[in-house]
Amino acid sequence: MTQTDNYLTATTPADKTLHRVLKPRSVAFVGVSETSPFAHSVHRTMQGATEVLFVHPKHDTLFGQPCVPSVAELGRPVDAVFSAVAAAHTVGIVEQAATIGAGGVVLVAGGFAEAGDTGARLQQQITAIANGAGMHVVGPNGVGMINVPDQVDLTVLEAFGRRPGGLSAVTHSGAMIEAIAAAASRPGGAGLNLLISAGNEAVTDLADYLDFLVDDEQTTVIALALEKIRRPEAFFAAAARAHEAGKPIVAIKMGRSERGQRMAASHTGSLVGDAWVYEVGLRQAGIELAHEIDELVDRVQFLEQLAPQRWTEVRGLAVLTATGGFAQLASDLAEDTGIDIPALEQLQPFIDENIPGKPLANPLDATGFVGSVPGLWESIVDRYAADPEVDALLYTSQHADWDTNGRQRAEEFAERAQLWPGKPFLLAPLAGIGGQWLGDLRRDGVGVGNGLLGCLRGLQTMGNFVRSRHQGPRAVSATDVPVLQIRDEEVLEVAEGRMLSFGATMRLLTEAGIPVARWAVFDGAIESVPFAGPYVVKLADVAHRTEHDAVRVNVAENDVQTVAAELREIARRDDLPTTVAVQEMISGHGEIFIGLQGASELGPLTVFGLGGVFVEIMKKVGGRLAPFDRRVAHELVGEVDDTGIMDGFRGAPAWDRERLAEILCAAGDLAARGRESIDSLDINPLIITADGPVAVDGLCLLQQTQ
């Protein structure tokens, strides 16, 4: 079950909190009888401490308790109302819940905004009622919510095993909740706290849930499976609070291939698709990305299992195994995931002395020999744990139910963890699902992973989060930046839409702090140019000049008039504006591209990459939601820096990365200022000169007026 874009934007209830709904002390089940397919949810909820009440028009008693025919006849407030009735009857349920002062309602029925106009009107009624009462709504068109520690099941899902723990999950697709719980139930896995199916988000949305989980003491790590972020500003503010509070977030973005990158009238438009913007925005907020459910659980497992005091940057991983093939595979996979496995040459003499065949110290193929020498395995573990280059230890073996030798060493490995409180000790099967006994070894300082790759993914996410926390807050906000004002006389109507004139675009860049090549525009005769040549002469107010052969380079001063006349003849032929721009001819040793979007799906965006043909052919670009600070700008430069071009080649000087970062910050501020006016702005190219980057062209397309 998923929501559609046809929905009424919600305003969050200001005078209520989600606590009453997600951690209710009283629940009313509406439309659920003993023969209902949802009866299992009632049974499980009744096993907990939550007070359970029943509403059903056809029964006087249910589940051994009194039953009333309507929500209104409960005659008292309840924290949460769970409605299993069809969409057509739901509005009345919500209306009555509001009259008795309910904290909120959990709606699982479909047939609302996702089902067309009639359903959209029903959803609009629900939204208006709930907002008027300051009441939260989970759903509709979802599978409800589950509070695992308190045994509150307000869901249509079948009963399944759940280990209480610190992982809370919010999804737009209801099936994802069940999948997360299934993946988390493997040996090790992750303990569960709150599982929330957001559905259509008629009132309460992803930002609300995330904000609640930041303050929830039982939540230590957060998983999201999302389709769309309805309120980016609120969502990223909550994500920043989570980061500050030490609560990692891992997300799956669904629909990454649903909408291809649409070709647009600008390079920025053709390079930037919705899925790419989400990847940029989520990573910028410190949110780790996963591509499917098993990977998501891999990435959260150690963060949920281990106390934060055991989380490390994973600067040095020691891998202990008893098979040479998997020792080699561990090295390969660690390189793929960016996990450092130091050589630990200082331990090599100890290994040479104690293990036949003199295997490499790290990853260590300890062979079956270690089991024949009493105390050798414990000595190996202690030597590695004591080494200052090691901040995490992994013992990987088959760890299956039948793996008795591996089990004994795994138990001894877990016992040693108590002697080294500053480092995580990790166990993971080489492949497949580990034995059930493996989960029993999970304890303070000991984490249990799922396969070698899954284990390394979990370590990668842990390391990324710990390192990012050292860098400070990562909030993304454009609201403090004043809105850009565009004058009507600077706007042209062209085939590509509303376009800012060339002269206005150059002034805009200059005022933003982005250096531009000297320029002048002429509507009539060019009697003189106020700067020395040679020149670039072009039709000024044309979006795609090369398609019209409307640019001339290296023009001498004496030829400017003649070239301008030629270009104006092209303009008349192709029905284009006849204004001519003259610029100084700039030469340098490289080119970059900067693109802006004032209103991507997540807000103002800045795109950066190599310029000229590189942006068209390689399409290697990075991006950040705007505005951002100098640190983030340097991160963005670094994403393109791996080409080696910025280091200088064939005798060219290295590029000034500090100056690039400064210009990117200025571009980010401009994108934020243009959030209500700029559709896309291409600054392409900026030529790298001895004095820094200089913009020689700009194409600014404006948002369509309402």
C-alpha positions as CSV (number, residue, x, y, z in Angstrom):
1,M,0.0,0.0,0.0
2,T,1.5,3.3,-1.0
3,Q,0.3,6.9,-1.2
4,T,0.0,9.0,-4.2
5,D,0.8,12.7,-4.8
6,N,-3.0,13.4,-5.0
7,Y,-3.3,14.4,-1.3
8,L,-4.1,17.4,0.8
9,T,-1.0,18.9,2.4
10,A,-1.3,18.4,6.2
11,T,-0.5,20.9,9.0
12,T,0.8,19.2,12.1
13,P,-1.4,19.3,15.2
14,A,0.2,22.0,17.3
15,D,-1.3,21.2,20.7
16,K,-0.9,17.4,20.8
17,T,2.0,15.1,20.7
18,L,2.4,11.8,19.0
19,H,3.1,10.1,22.4
20,R,-0.6,9.3,23.0
21,V,-0.9,7.5,19.6
22,L,2.5,5.7,19.4
23,K,2.7,4.8,23.1
24,P,-1.0,4.7,24.2
25,R,-2.2,3.9,27.6
26,S,-5.7,3.2,26.2
27,V,-6.8,1.9,22.8
28,A,-10.3,1.5,21.2
29,F,-10.6,-1.1,18.5
30,V,-13.3,-0.2,16.0
31,G,-14.8,-2.8,13.7
32,V,-12.7,-5.7,14.9
33,S,-14.5,-8.9,16.1
34,E,-13.3,-12.2,17.3
35,T,-13.6,-13.6,13.8
36,S,-11.9,-10.7,12.2
37,P,-8.6,-11.3,10.3
38,F,-7.2,-8.6,12.6
39,A,-8.2,-10.3,15.9
40,H,-4.6,-11.3,16.5
41,S,-3.7,-7.6,16.9
42,V,-6.3,-7.4,19.7
43,H,-5.0,-10.5,21.4
44,R,-1.4,-9.3,21.4
45,T,-2.4,-5.8,22.7
46,M,-4.5,-7.3,25.5
47,Q,-1.4,-9.2,26.7
48,G,0.3,-5.8,27.5
49,A,-0.5,-3.1,30.0
50,T,-2.5,-1.0,27.6
51,E,-6.2,-0.6,28.4
52,V,-8.3,-2.1,25.5
53,L,-11.9,-1.0,24.6
54,F,-14.2,-2.1,21.8
55,V,-16.5,-0.5,19.4
56,H,-18.8,-2.5,17.1
57,P,-22.4,-2.0,16.1
58,K,-23.3,-5.7,16.1
59,H,-21.8,-6.9,19.4
60,D,-22.5,-6.2,23.1
61,T,-19.3,-7.9,24.2
62,L,-16.0,-8.8,22.4
63,F,-13.0,-10.6,23.6
64,G,-14.7,-11.0,27.0
65,Q,-15.2,-7.3,27.5
66,P,-18.1,-4.9,27.0
67,C,-18.6,-3.3,23.6
68,V,-20.3,-0.1,22.6
69,P,-21.9,0.6,19.1
70,S,-20.1,3.8,18.4
71,V,-16.9,5.7,19.3
72,A,-18.9,8.6,20.7
73,E,-20.6,6.2,23.2
74,L,-17.2,5.4,24.7
75,G,-18.0,8.5,26.6
76,R,-14.4,9.2,27.6
77,P,-11.1,10.1,26.0
78,V,-8.8,7.4,24.7
79,D,-5.3,7.8,23.5
80,A,-5.6,5.9,20.2
81,V,-8.5,4.7,18.0
82,F,-7.8,1.8,15.6
83,S,-10.3,1.7,12.8
84,A,-10.7,-1.4,10.6
85,V,-13.8,-0.1,8.8
86,A,-14.0,0.8,5.1
87,A,-13.1,4.2,3.8
88,A,-16.7,5.4,3.4
89,H,-17.4,5.0,7.1
90,T,-14.0,6.4,8.3
91,V,-14.9,10.0,8.3
92,G,-17.6,9.4,10.9
93,I,-15.1,7.5,13.1
94,V,-12.6,10.3,12.9
95,E,-15.3,12.9,13.7
96,Q,-16.4,10.9,16.8
97,A,-12.8,10.4,17.9
98,A,-12.4,14.1,17.9
99,T,-15.5,14.7,20.0
100,I,-14.3,12.4,22.8
101,G,-10.8,13.9,22.8
102,A,-8.8,11.0,21.4
103,G,-5.1,11.5,20.9
104,G,-5.3,10.2,17.4
105,V,-6.6,7.5,15.0
106,V,-4.9,4.7,13.1
107,L,-6.5,4.2,9.8
108,V,-5.7,1.2,7.6
109,A,-8.4,1.3,5.0
110,G,-7.6,2.2,1.4
111,G,-9.8,4.1,-1.0
112,F,-8.6,7.6,-0.2
113,A,-6.4,10.0,-2.1
114,E,-4.7,7.1,-3.9
115,A,-8.0,6.0,-5.4
116,G,-9.2,9.1,-7.2
117,D,-11.3,12.2,-6.6
118,T,-13.9,10.6,-4.4
119,G,-11.3,9.2,-2.1
120,A,-9.4,12.5,-2.2
121,R,-12.5,14.3,-0.9
122,L,-12.8,11.7,2.0
123,Q,-9.2,12.3,2.9
124,Q,-9.7,16.0,2.8
125,Q,-12.5,15.7,5.3
126,I,-10.4,13.6,7.6
127,T,-7.6,16.1,7.4
128,A,-9.8,19.0,8.2
129,I,-11.5,17.2,11.2
130,A,-8.2,16.0,12.7
131,N,-6.4,19.3,12.3
132,G,-9.3,21.1,13.8
133,A,-9.2,18.9,16.9
134,G,-5.4,18.9,17.1
135,M,-5.5,15.1,16.6
136,H,-2.9,12.9,14.8
137,V,-3.7,10.4,12.1
138,V,-1.6,7.4,11.2
139,G,-2.5,6.6,7.6
140,P,-4.8,6.1,5.9
141,N,-3.9,3.5,3.3
142,G,-1.2,1.8,5.4
143,V,-0.9,-1.2,7.7
144,G,-1.0,0.7,11.0
145,M,1.7,0.8,13.7
146,I,3.3,-1.6,16.2
147,N,4.8,-0.7,19.5
148,V,7.0,-3.8,20.2
149,P,8.1,-3.2,23.8
150,D,4.6,-2.3,25.0
151,Q,2.9,-5.0,22.9
152,V,0.6,-2.6,21.2
153,D,-0.5,-3.9,17.8
154,L,-2.6,-1.5,15.8
155,T,-2.0,-3.2,12.5
156,V,-3.4,-5.5,9.9
157,L,-0.2,-7.4,9.7
158,E,0.0,-11.1,10.8
159,A,1.7,-11.8,14.1
160,F,5.4,-12.4,13.8
161,G,8.3,-12.7,16.2
162,R,9.8,-9.5,17.4
163,R,12.7,-8.9,19.7
164,P,12.3,-5.6,21.6
165,G,15.1,-3.2,21.0
166,G,16.1,0.2,19.7
167,L,15.3,0.2,16.0
168,S,12.3,2.3,15.0
169,A,11.1,2.3,11.4
170,V,8.8,4.5,9.4
171,T,7.7,3.5,5.9
172,H,5.4,4.7,3.1
173,S,4.9,1.1,1.9
174,G,3.2,-1.0,4.5
175,A,4.9,-4.2,3.3
176,M,8.2,-2.7,4.1
177,I,7.4,-2.8,7.8
178,E,6.9,-6.6,7.7
179,A,10.1,-7.0,5.6
180,I,12.2,-5.0,8.0
181,A,10.9,-7.0,10.9
182,A,11.6,-10.3,9.0
183,A,15.2,-9.2,8.2
184,A,15.8,-8.0,11.7
185,S,14.7,-11.4,13.2
186,R,17.7,-13.3,12.0
187,P,20.5,-14.2,14.5
188,G,21.9,-10.9,15.6
189,G,19.7,-8.7,13.5
190,A,18.1,-5.8,15.3
191,G,15.7,-5.4,18.2
192,L,12.5,-3.4,17.3
193,N,10.8,-0.5,19.0
194,L,8.2,1.4,16.9
195,L,7.1,0.2,13.4
196,I,5.0,2.9,11.7
197,S,3.2,2.7,8.3
198,A,2.8,6.3,7.3
199,G,0.4,5.5,4.4
200,N,-1.1,8.6,2.7
201,E,0.1,11.0,5.5
202,A,-3.3,12.7,5.6
203,V,-2.3,14.6,8.7
204,T,0.9,13.2,10.4
205,D,3.8,12.8,8.1
206,L,7.4,11.6,7.9
207,A,8.8,14.7,9.5
208,D,6.4,14.4,12.5
209,Y,7.4,10.8,13.1
210,L,11.1,11.5,12.7
211,D,10.8,14.4,15.1
212,F,9.1,12.2,17.7
213,L,11.7,9.5,17.4
214,V,14.5,11.9,18.1
215,D,13.1,12.5,21.6
216,D,12.0,8.9,22.2
217,E,14.3,7.4,24.7
218,Q,13.8,3.8,23.5
219,T,14.8,4.6,19.9
220,T,18.5,4.4,19.3
221,V,18.6,4.1,15.5
222,I,16.0,5.0,12.8
223,A,15.1,3.3,9.5
224,L,13.1,4.9,6.8
225,A,11.6,3.5,3.6
226,L,10.3,6.6,1.8
227,E,8.7,7.6,-1.4
228,K,8.4,11.4,-1.0
229,I,9.3,13.9,1.7
230,R,6.3,16.2,1.9
231,R,7.8,18.9,4.1
232,P,11.6,19.0,3.4
233,E,12.3,21.9,5.8
234,A,10.7,20.1,8.8
235,F,12.2,16.8,7.8
236,F,15.7,18.0,7.5
237,A,15.4,20.0,10.8
238,A,14.3,16.7,12.5
239,A,17.2,14.8,10.8
240,A,19.6,17.5,12.1
241,R,18.3,17.0,15.6
242,A,18.7,13.2,15.3
243,H,22.3,13.7,14.2
244,E,22.9,16.0,17.2
245,A,21.3,13.5,19.5
246,G,23.5,10.7,18.3
247,K,20.7,8.7,16.6
248,P,21.8,7.4,13.2
249,I,19.3,7.3,10.3
250,V,19.4,4.8,7.4
251,A,17.0,5.2,4.5
252,I,15.7,3.5,1.4
253,K,14.4,5.8,-1.3
254,M,11.8,3.9,-3.2
255,G,11.0,4.8,-6.8
256,R,14.5,5.6,-7.8
257,S,13.8,4.5,-11.4
258,E,10.2,5.5,-11.4
259,R,10.9,8.9,-13.1
260,G,13.8,9.0,-15.4
261,Q,15.9,12.2,-15.7
262,R,13.8,14.5,-17.8
263,M,15.5,16.2,-20.6
264,A,15.2,19.9,-20.0
265,A,16.2,23.3,-21.5
266,S,19.3,23.5,-19.3
267,H,22.2,21.3,-18.5
268,T,21.1,21.4,-14.8
269,G,17.7,20.1,-15.8
270,S,19.1,17.3,-17.8
271,L,21.6,16.2,-15.2
272,V,19.4,16.3,-12.2
273,G,16.5,13.8,-11.6
274,D,14.3,13.5,-8.5
275,A,16.0,10.4,-7.3
276,W,19.5,12.0,-7.6
277,V,18.2,15.0,-5.6
278,Y,17.0,12.7,-2.8
279,E,20.4,10.9,-2.7
280,V,22.2,14.3,-2.5
281,G,19.8,15.7,0.2
282,L,19.7,12.6,2.4
283,R,23.5,12.1,2.4
284,Q,24.0,15.8,3.1
285,A,21.8,15.4,6.1
286,G,24.0,12.6,7.4
287,I,21.5,9.9,6.5
288,E,23.0,6.6,5.2
289,L,21.4,5.1,2.2
290,A,20.5,1.5,1.5
291,H,19.1,-0.1,-1.7
292,E,17.0,-2.9,-0.3
293,I,15.7,-4.2,3.1
294,D,18.4,-6.7,3.9
295,E,21.0,-4.0,3.3
296,L,19.1,-1.6,5.5
297,V,19.1,-4.0,8.4
298,D,22.8,-4.8,7.8
299,R,23.5,-1.1,8.1
300,V,21.6,-0.6,11.3
301,Q,22.4,-3.9,13.1
302,F,25.5,-3.0,15.0
303,L,24.2,0.5,15.9
304,E,21.2,-1.2,17.5
305,Q,23.1,-4.0,19.1
306,L,26.0,-2.1,20.6
307,A,26.0,0.7,23.1
308,P,27.1,4.0,21.6
309,Q,30.3,3.8,23.8
310,R,31.4,0.9,21.6
311,W,30.8,2.8,18.3
312,T,34.0,3.7,16.5
313,E,35.2,5.4,13.4
314,V,36.4,1.9,12.2
315,R,39.8,3.3,11.2
316,G,41.4,-0.1,11.7
317,L,39.5,-3.5,11.4
318,A,41.2,-6.7,12.5
319,V,39.6,-9.7,10.7
320,L,40.2,-13.2,12.2
321,T,39.1,-16.3,10.3
322,A,40.1,-19.9,9.8
323,T,40.1,-20.0,6.0
324,G,42.5,-18.4,3.6
325,G,39.9,-17.9,0.9
326,F,37.7,-15.8,3.1
327,A,40.6,-13.9,4.4
328,Q,41.3,-12.8,0.9
329,L,37.6,-12.1,0.3
330,A,37.5,-10.0,3.4
331,S,40.3,-7.8,2.0
332,D,38.5,-7.3,-1.3
333,L,35.1,-6.5,0.3
334,A,36.7,-4.2,2.8
335,E,38.2,-2.2,0.0
336,D,34.9,-2.0,-1.8
337,T,33.2,-0.7,1.3
338,G,36.0,1.7,2.3
339,I,36.9,-0.2,5.5
340,D,40.6,0.0,6.4
341,I,42.2,-3.3,7.3
342,P,45.7,-2.4,8.4
343,A,48.6,-4.8,7.7
344,L,49.5,-4.9,11.4
345,E,53.1,-5.7,10.6
346,Q,54.0,-5.3,14.2
347,L,52.0,-8.5,15.0
348,Q,53.6,-10.5,12.2
349,P,56.5,-12.0,14.3
350,F,53.9,-13.2,16.8
351,I,51.9,-14.9,14.0
352,D,55.0,-16.4,12.4
353,E,56.0,-17.9,15.7
354,N,52.7,-19.4,16.6
355,I,50.8,-20.4,13.4
356,P,52.3,-22.7,10.8
357,G,52.5,-21.4,7.3
358,K,53.1,-17.8,8.5
359,P,49.8,-16.3,7.2
360,L,49.4,-12.5,6.9
361,A,48.7,-10.8,10.2
362,N,45.5,-9.1,8.8
363,P,43.2,-10.5,7.7
364,L,44.4,-13.5,9.7
365,D,43.8,-17.1,8.5
366,A,44.3,-18.7,11.9
367,T,43.7,-22.2,10.4
368,G,42.3,-25.0,12.5
369,F,45.6,-25.2,14.3
370,V,44.6,-22.7,16.9
371,G,42.2,-25.2,18.4
372,S,44.9,-27.6,19.1
373,V,47.0,-25.3,21.3
374,P,45.3,-24.4,24.6
375,G,45.1,-20.7,25.2
376,L,46.4,-19.7,21.7
377,W,43.1,-18.4,20.4
378,E,42.6,-16.2,23.5
379,S,46.1,-14.9,23.2
380,I,45.6,-14.0,19.5
381,V,42.4,-12.1,20.3
382,D,44.0,-10.2,23.1
383,R,47.0,-9.2,21.0
384,Y,44.8,-7.8,18.3
385,A,42.5,-6.0,20.7
386,A,45.4,-4.4,22.5
387,D,46.9,-3.1,19.2
388,P,46.4,0.7,18.9
389,E,45.8,0.4,15.1
390,V,42.8,-1.8,15.7
391,D,39.5,-0.2,16.8
392,A,37.2,-3.1,15.9
393,L,37.6,-6.9,15.7
394,L,35.6,-9.3,13.5
395,Y,35.7,-13.1,13.8
396,T,34.0,-14.7,10.8
397,S,33.5,-18.4,10.4
398,Q,30.7,-20.6,9.1
399,H,28.9,-20.1,12.5
400,A,26.1,-22.5,11.4
401,D,24.2,-24.7,13.8
402,W,26.5,-27.6,13.0
403,D,29.7,-25.6,13.3
404,T,30.8,-26.8,16.8
405,N,34.5,-25.8,16.4
406,G,33.5,-22.3,15.2
407,R,31.0,-22.1,18.0
408,Q,33.6,-22.8,20.7
409,R,35.9,-20.1,19.4
410,A,33.0,-17.7,18.9
411,E,32.1,-18.1,22.6
412,E,35.7,-17.5,23.6
413,F,35.9,-14.5,21.4
414,A,32.8,-13.0,22.9
415,E,34.1,-13.6,26.4
416,R,37.3,-11.6,25.6
417,A,35.2,-8.6,24.6
418,Q,34.5,-7.8,28.3
419,L,38.2,-7.2,28.8
420,W,38.3,-4.5,26.1
421,P,35.4,-2.1,26.7
422,G,36.5,0.5,24.2
423,K,36.3,-1.7,21.0
424,P,33.4,-3.6,19.3
425,F,33.8,-7.4,18.9
426,L,31.8,-8.6,16.0
427,L,30.7,-12.1,14.9
428,A,29.4,-12.9,11.4
429,P,28.9,-16.1,9.4
430,L,31.0,-16.3,6.2
431,A,27.8,-16.6,4.2
432,G,24.1,-17.5,4.7
433,I,22.3,-17.3,8.0
434,G,24.1,-18.1,11.2
435,G,23.0,-20.6,13.7
436,Q,20.5,-19.6,16.3
437,W,23.2,-20.0,19.0
438,L,25.0,-17.1,17.4
439,G,22.3,-14.6,18.5
440,D,22.8,-15.9,22.1
441,L,26.3,-14.5,22.1
442,R,25.1,-11.0,21.6
443,R,26.0,-9.1,24.7
444,D,27.7,-5.9,25.9
445,G,30.3,-5.1,23.3
446,V,29.5,-8.1,21.1
447,G,27.6,-7.6,17.8
448,V,26.3,-10.3,15.5
449,G,26.3,-9.6,11.8
450,N,24.8,-11.3,8.7
451,G,27.4,-12.5,6.3
452,L,30.7,-11.0,5.6
453,L,29.4,-8.2,3.3
454,G,26.5,-7.4,5.6
455,C,28.9,-7.1,8.5
456,L,31.2,-4.7,6.6
457,R,28.2,-2.6,5.5
458,G,27.2,-2.3,9.2
459,L,30.7,-1.2,10.1
460,Q,30.8,1.3,7.2
461,T,27.6,2.9,8.4
462,M,28.9,3.0,12.0
463,G,32.2,4.6,10.9
464,N,30.4,7.1,8.7
465,F,28.1,8.2,11.4
466,V,30.8,8.6,14.1
467,R,33.0,10.6,11.8
468,S,30.2,12.8,10.6
469,R,29.3,13.6,14.2
470,H,32.8,15.0,14.7
471,Q,32.1,17.5,11.9
472,G,29.2,19.2,13.6
473,P,25.6,20.0,12.6
474,R,24.4,19.3,9.1
475,A,21.1,21.2,9.0
476,V,19.8,22.4,5.6
477,S,17.7,25.5,5.7
478,A,17.0,28.3,3.2
479,T,14.4,30.2,5.1
480,D,16.9,32.7,6.7
481,V,18.1,33.8,3.2
482,P,16.2,36.7,1.8
483,V,14.2,36.0,-1.4
484,L,15.6,37.2,-4.7
485,Q,13.7,39.9,-6.4
486,I,13.4,39.7,-10.3
487,R,12.3,42.8,-12.2
488,D,9.8,42.3,-15.0
489,E,11.8,44.2,-17.5
490,E,14.7,41.7,-17.2
491,V,12.5,38.7,-18.1
492,L,12.2,37.5,-21.7
493,E,9.7,35.0,-23.1
494,V,11.6,32.5,-25.2
495,A,10.9,29.0,-26.6
496,E,12.4,27.5,-23.5
497,G,10.1,29.5,-21.2
498,R,10.7,32.6,-19.1
499,M,14.4,33.5,-19.3
500,L,16.4,36.2,-17.5
501,S,18.3,38.4,-20.0
502,F,22.0,37.9,-20.4
503,G,22.8,41.3,-18.9
504,A,20.6,40.6,-15.9
505,T,22.1,37.2,-15.4
506,M,25.7,38.6,-15.4
507,R,24.7,41.2,-12.9
508,L,23.1,38.6,-10.7
509,L,26.2,36.5,-10.7
510,T,28.4,39.5,-9.9
511,E,26.2,40.6,-7.0
512,A,26.3,37.1,-5.7
513,G,30.1,37.2,-5.5
514,I,30.8,35.0,-8.5
515,P,33.4,36.5,-10.8
516,V,32.4,37.0,-14.4
517,A,34.3,38.0,-17.5
518,R,33.9,41.7,-18.5
519,W,30.9,42.1,-20.7
520,A,28.8,44.7,-22.5
521,V,25.5,44.3,-24.4
522,F,24.4,46.3,-27.4
523,D,21.0,46.7,-28.9
524,G,22.2,49.0,-31.7
525,A,25.5,50.0,-33.3
526,I,28.7,49.1,-31.4
527,E,30.8,52.3,-31.5
528,S,33.3,51.1,-28.8
529,V,33.8,48.4,-26.3
530,P,34.8,49.5,-22.8
531,F,37.6,47.0,-22.4
532,A,40.4,45.6,-24.5
533,G,40.1,42.6,-26.9
534,P,40.3,40.1,-28.3
535,Y,36.6,39.4,-27.8
536,V,33.8,36.8,-27.7
537,V,30.8,38.1,-29.6
538,K,27.4,36.3,-29.4
539,L,23.7,36.8,-29.5
540,A,23.0,37.8,-25.9
541,D,19.5,36.5,-25.2
542,V,19.5,33.1,-26.8
543,A,19.3,29.9,-24.6
544,H,21.2,27.6,-26.9
545,R,23.5,29.6,-29.1
546,T,25.4,26.7,-30.7
547,E,22.2,25.4,-32.3
548,H,22.0,28.7,-34.2
549,D,25.8,29.2,-34.8
550,A,25.4,32.4,-32.7
551,V,28.9,32.7,-31.1
552,R,32.2,34.0,-32.5
553,V,35.4,33.8,-30.5
554,N,38.8,35.5,-30.7
555,V,37.3,38.5,-32.5
556,A,39.6,41.5,-33.1
557,E,38.5,45.0,-32.2
558,N,38.2,46.1,-35.8
559,D,35.9,43.1,-36.6
560,V,33.4,43.5,-33.8
561,Q,30.9,45.6,-35.9
562,T,31.0,43.2,-38.8
563,V,30.6,40.1,-36.6
564,A,27.7,41.7,-34.7
565,A,26.0,42.4,-38.0
566,E,26.4,38.8,-39.0
567,L,24.9,37.6,-35.8
568,R,21.9,40.0,-36.0
569,E,21.2,38.6,-39.5
570,I,21.1,35.1,-37.9
571,A,18.8,36.4,-35.2
572,R,16.4,37.8,-37.8
573,R,16.5,34.6,-39.8
574,D,15.7,32.4,-36.8
575,D,13.3,34.9,-35.2
576,L,15.6,35.5,-32.1
577,P,16.3,38.6,-30.1
578,T,19.0,40.7,-31.8
579,T,20.8,42.0,-28.7
580,V,24.5,41.3,-29.0
581,A,26.9,40.6,-26.1
582,V,30.6,41.3,-26.3
583,Q,32.9,39.8,-23.7
584,E,36.6,39.7,-23.1
585,M,38.3,36.5,-24.4
586,I,39.3,34.5,-21.3
587,S,41.9,31.7,-21.5
588,G,42.8,29.3,-18.7
589,H,43.8,25.7,-17.8
590,G,40.5,24.2,-17.0
591,E,36.7,24.6,-16.9
592,I,34.0,23.9,-14.3
593,F,30.2,23.9,-14.4
594,I,27.9,25.1,-11.7
595,G,24.2,24.7,-11.9
596,L,21.4,25.9,-9.6
597,Q,17.8,24.9,-9.0
598,G,15.7,27.2,-7.0
599,A,13.0,24.7,-6.2
600,S,14.0,21.0,-6.6
601,E,11.6,18.6,-4.8
602,L,13.7,19.0,-1.6
603,G,14.5,22.7,-2.0
604,P,17.2,24.9,-3.5
605,L,20.0,22.9,-5.0
606,T,23.6,23.5,-6.2
607,V,25.3,21.2,-8.8
608,F,29.0,21.2,-9.5
609,G,31.2,19.4,-12.0
610,L,33.8,19.7,-14.7
611,G,32.8,22.1,-17.4
612,G,32.6,22.3,-21.1
613,V,32.3,19.0,-22.9
614,F,32.9,17.1,-19.6
615,V,29.5,18.0,-18.2
616,E,27.8,16.8,-21.4
617,I,29.9,13.6,-22.0
618,M,31.0,12.5,-18.5
619,K,28.0,13.9,-16.6
620,K,30.1,13.6,-13.5
621,V,28.6,16.0,-11.1
622,G,28.0,16.4,-7.4
623,G,25.4,18.4,-5.6
624,R,24.2,19.8,-2.3
625,L,21.0,21.3,-1.0
626,A,21.5,25.0,-0.5
627,P,22.6,27.0,1.4
628,F,25.7,25.3,2.8
629,D,29.0,26.3,4.6
630,R,32.6,26.1,3.5
631,R,33.1,22.6,4.9
632,V,30.2,21.2,2.8
633,A,31.6,23.1,-0.2
634,H,35.0,21.4,0.2
635,E,33.1,18.0,0.3
636,L,31.5,18.9,-3.0
637,V,34.8,19.8,-4.6
638,G,36.2,16.5,-3.3
639,E,33.6,14.5,-5.2
640,V,34.9,15.7,-8.5
641,D,38.5,15.9,-7.4
642,D,39.2,12.2,-7.9
643,T,39.7,12.8,-11.6
644,G,43.1,14.3,-10.9
645,I,42.4,17.2,-13.2
646,M,42.4,19.7,-10.4
647,D,45.9,18.7,-9.4
648,G,47.2,20.1,-12.7
649,F,48.4,18.0,-15.6
650,R,50.8,18.5,-18.5
651,G,52.5,21.3,-16.6
652,A,49.3,23.2,-15.7
653,P,49.1,24.6,-12.2
654,A,46.8,23.0,-9.6
655,W,43.4,24.6,-9.1
656,D,42.6,26.8,-6.1
657,R,40.2,24.6,-4.2
658,E,39.7,27.2,-1.5
659,R,38.5,29.7,-4.1
660,L,36.3,27.0,-5.7
661,A,34.7,26.4,-2.3
662,E,34.1,30.1,-1.8
663,I,32.4,30.4,-5.2
664,L,30.3,27.3,-4.5
665,C,29.1,28.8,-1.2
666,A,28.1,32.0,-3.1
667,A,26.3,29.9,-5.7
668,G,24.5,28.0,-2.9
669,D,23.3,31.3,-1.3
670,L,22.1,32.4,-4.8
671,A,20.1,29.2,-5.2
672,A,18.5,29.7,-1.8
673,R,17.6,33.3,-2.6
674,G,16.1,32.1,-5.9
675,R,13.8,29.5,-4.3
676,E,10.7,31.4,-5.5
677,S,12.0,32.6,-8.9
678,I,14.8,30.5,-10.4
679,D,14.0,27.3,-12.2
680,S,17.5,26.6,-13.3
681,L,20.7,28.6,-13.7
682,D,23.6,27.2,-15.7
683,I,27.0,28.8,-15.1
684,N,28.9,27.1,-17.8
685,P,31.8,27.3,-18.1
686,L,33.7,28.9,-15.4
687,I,37.3,29.1,-16.8
688,I,40.1,28.3,-14.4
689,T,42.6,31.2,-14.7
690,A,45.7,32.1,-12.8
691,D,43.5,34.4,-10.7
692,G,40.8,31.8,-10.1
693,P,37.6,30.8,-11.8
694,V,35.8,33.3,-14.0
695,A,32.3,32.7,-15.4
696,V,32.0,33.5,-19.1
697,D,28.3,32.5,-19.6
698,G,25.1,32.0,-17.7
699,L,21.6,30.8,-18.7
700,C,18.9,31.5,-16.1
701,L,15.4,30.0,-16.7
702,L,12.7,31.2,-14.3
703,Q,9.8,29.4,-12.7
704,Q,6.5,29.8,-14.4
705,T,4.2,32.4,-12.8
706,Q,1.0,31.1,-11.3
